[in-house]
Amino acid sequence: MDDDDDDDGPIEATRRWLERAVIGLNLCPYAKSVHVKGQIRWVLSAARDEPSLLEELVAELQRLAATDAGTVDTTLLIHPGVLAEFDDYNDFLDVADAALEELGLEGVLQIASFHPQYRFADADADDVANCTNRSPYPMLHLLREDSIEAAVASNPDAASIYERNIETLRRLGHRGWQALLRRP
């Protein structure tokens, strides 16, 4: 399924999260450009198990690699029906990376991870810093390596984004984060 099939569901919730949190808080200074240009492919997975999700992931990786970056620069594969538990999701990332390698797309594309229960390895589960990677639904973000390199080259302060994001979220706190996502 893609975005035409979704009015108020996972894609719309993810769009709001992208606009309010990722772009609104400037958690990713590169997101606004591809969003404004309409270069994000929004895909709602129908998968209910890991093998089906892997099939969809492989198809989306191949599609992104074969599509001109000016048309689609990045893909958000939102999969609410599978990998709801973060530990299962985290384990699946190894499978996703293996698929990327098997397709010969390592160094061409990469997969970034977002999940409602996201937790950095060195963080407590309730650390607000985890929210930098907490999306409304489990999601695999497919990115072009060339686009990442160009974005980083255009931002001399790219290495400090992670630290700045943590500071932003700690200032905002859990209440502020939840209010940001709930507002009309």
C-alpha positions as CSV (number, residue, x, y, z in Angstrom):
1,M,0.0,0.0,0.0
2,D,1.2,3.5,-0.5
3,D,0.2,6.9,0.7
4,D,-3.0,7.2,-1.4
5,D,-4.6,4.4,0.8
6,D,-4.2,6.3,4.1
7,D,-6.2,9.2,5.3
8,D,-5.9,9.3,9.1
9,G,-3.8,6.2,9.8
10,P,-0.1,5.4,10.1
11,I,1.1,7.5,7.2
12,E,-0.7,10.6,8.4
13,A,0.5,10.1,12.0
14,T,4.1,9.6,10.6
15,R,3.7,12.8,8.5
16,R,2.6,14.8,11.6
17,W,5.6,13.4,13.5
18,L,8.0,14.3,10.7
19,E,6.6,17.8,10.4
20,R,6.3,18.6,14.1
21,A,9.2,16.7,15.7
22,V,11.8,15.8,13.0
23,I,11.4,19.1,11.0
24,G,9.8,21.3,13.7
25,L,12.5,20.6,16.3
26,N,15.2,20.4,13.6
27,L,16.2,16.9,14.7
28,C,17.3,16.2,11.1
29,P,18.2,19.4,9.3
30,Y,18.1,17.4,6.0
31,A,14.5,16.2,6.3
32,K,12.8,19.5,5.4
33,S,14.2,19.8,1.9
34,V,13.1,16.3,0.7
35,H,9.7,16.8,2.4
36,V,9.0,20.1,0.8
37,K,10.1,18.8,-2.6
38,G,7.9,15.8,-2.3
39,Q,10.8,13.4,-2.6
40,I,9.7,11.0,0.2
41,R,8.0,7.8,-0.7
42,W,5.6,6.9,2.0
43,V,4.8,3.2,2.1
44,L,2.4,1.5,4.5
45,S,3.4,-2.2,4.8
46,A,0.7,-4.9,4.8
47,A,3.1,-7.3,6.4
48,R,2.0,-9.3,9.4
49,D,5.2,-11.4,9.8
50,E,8.9,-10.9,9.3
51,P,9.2,-12.8,6.0
52,S,6.5,-10.6,4.4
53,L,8.2,-7.5,5.7
54,L,11.5,-8.7,4.4
55,E,9.9,-9.2,0.9
56,E,8.5,-5.6,1.0
57,L,11.8,-4.2,2.3
58,V,13.7,-5.9,-0.6
59,A,11.2,-4.5,-3.1
60,E,11.5,-1.0,-1.7
61,L,15.3,-1.1,-1.6
62,Q,15.3,-2.2,-5.3
63,R,12.7,0.5,-6.2
64,L,14.7,3.2,-4.5
65,A,18.0,2.2,-6.1
66,A,16.3,2.2,-9.5
67,T,14.5,5.5,-9.1
68,D,16.0,8.9,-9.8
69,A,16.9,10.8,-6.6
70,G,15.2,13.9,-8.0
71,T,11.9,11.9,-8.0
72,V,12.3,9.9,-4.8
73,D,15.2,10.6,-2.5
74,T,14.2,8.5,0.5
75,T,11.6,5.9,1.5
76,L,9.7,5.5,4.8
77,L,8.5,1.9,5.1
78,I,6.0,2.0,7.9
79,H,5.0,-1.4,9.3
80,P,2.4,-1.3,12.1
81,G,1.5,-5.0,11.7
82,V,4.8,-6.5,12.6
83,L,7.8,-6.0,15.0
84,A,5.7,-4.0,17.5
85,E,8.2,-5.1,20.3
86,F,11.4,-3.1,20.1
87,D,13.7,-6.1,20.8
88,D,12.2,-8.0,17.9
89,Y,12.5,-4.9,15.7
90,N,16.1,-4.4,16.8
91,D,16.9,-8.0,15.9
92,F,15.3,-7.6,12.5
93,L,17.7,-4.8,11.7
94,D,20.5,-7.4,11.2
95,V,18.2,-9.2,8.7
96,A,17.6,-5.8,6.9
97,D,21.3,-5.0,6.7
98,A,22.0,-8.5,5.4
99,A,19.4,-8.0,2.7
100,L,21.0,-4.7,1.7
101,E,24.4,-6.5,1.4
102,E,22.9,-9.4,-0.5
103,L,21.4,-6.9,-3.0
104,G,24.8,-5.3,-3.5
105,L,23.4,-2.0,-2.3
106,E,25.8,-1.5,0.7
107,G,27.4,1.9,0.2
108,V,24.5,2.9,-2.1
109,L,21.6,2.8,0.4
110,Q,21.4,2.5,4.1
111,I,18.6,1.8,6.6
112,A,17.9,4.0,9.6
113,S,15.7,2.7,12.4
114,F,12.7,4.3,14.1
115,H,10.3,2.7,16.5
116,P,7.8,3.9,19.2
117,Q,9.8,2.1,21.9
118,Y,13.2,3.0,20.5
119,R,16.0,2.8,23.0
120,F,19.7,3.5,22.5
121,A,21.9,0.8,23.8
122,D,23.5,3.0,26.5
123,A,20.2,4.7,27.6
124,D,17.6,4.0,30.2
125,A,14.2,3.1,28.6
126,D,12.6,6.3,30.0
127,D,15.5,8.7,28.8
128,V,13.8,11.4,26.7
129,A,16.8,11.3,24.4
130,N,15.4,8.0,22.9
131,C,12.6,10.1,21.4
132,T,15.0,11.3,18.7
133,N,14.3,7.9,17.1
134,R,10.8,7.3,18.4
135,S,8.2,7.3,15.6
136,P,4.5,6.7,15.9
137,Y,4.9,3.3,14.3
138,P,7.8,0.9,13.6
139,M,9.5,2.1,10.5
140,L,12.5,1.5,8.3
141,H,13.9,4.6,6.7
142,L,15.7,3.9,3.4
143,L,18.3,6.5,2.5
144,R,20.7,7.2,-0.3
145,E,24.4,7.3,0.7
146,D,25.1,10.0,-1.9
147,S,22.3,12.2,-0.4
148,I,23.6,11.7,3.1
149,E,27.2,12.6,2.0
150,A,26.0,15.7,0.2
151,A,23.9,16.8,3.2
152,V,26.7,16.3,5.6
153,A,29.1,18.2,3.3
154,S,26.7,21.1,3.2
155,N,26.5,21.3,7.0
156,P,29.9,21.9,8.7
157,D,28.4,21.1,12.1
158,A,26.9,17.7,11.2
159,A,28.8,15.8,13.9
160,S,27.1,17.8,16.6
161,I,23.5,17.1,15.4
162,Y,23.2,14.1,17.8
163,E,24.3,16.0,20.8
164,R,22.1,19.0,19.9
165,N,19.1,16.7,19.5
166,I,19.6,15.2,23.0
167,E,19.9,18.7,24.5
168,T,16.7,19.8,22.7
169,L,14.8,16.8,23.9
170,R,16.0,17.2,27.5
171,R,14.9,20.8,27.5
172,L,11.5,19.8,26.1
173,G,11.1,16.8,28.5
174,H,8.5,14.0,28.2
175,R,5.5,16.3,28.7
176,G,6.7,18.7,26.1
177,W,7.4,15.9,23.6
178,Q,3.9,14.4,24.2
179,A,2.2,17.8,23.9
180,L,4.1,18.5,20.6
181,L,2.7,15.2,19.1
182,R,-0.8,15.7,20.5
183,R,-1.5,19.3,19.4
184,P,-4.0,19.8,16.7
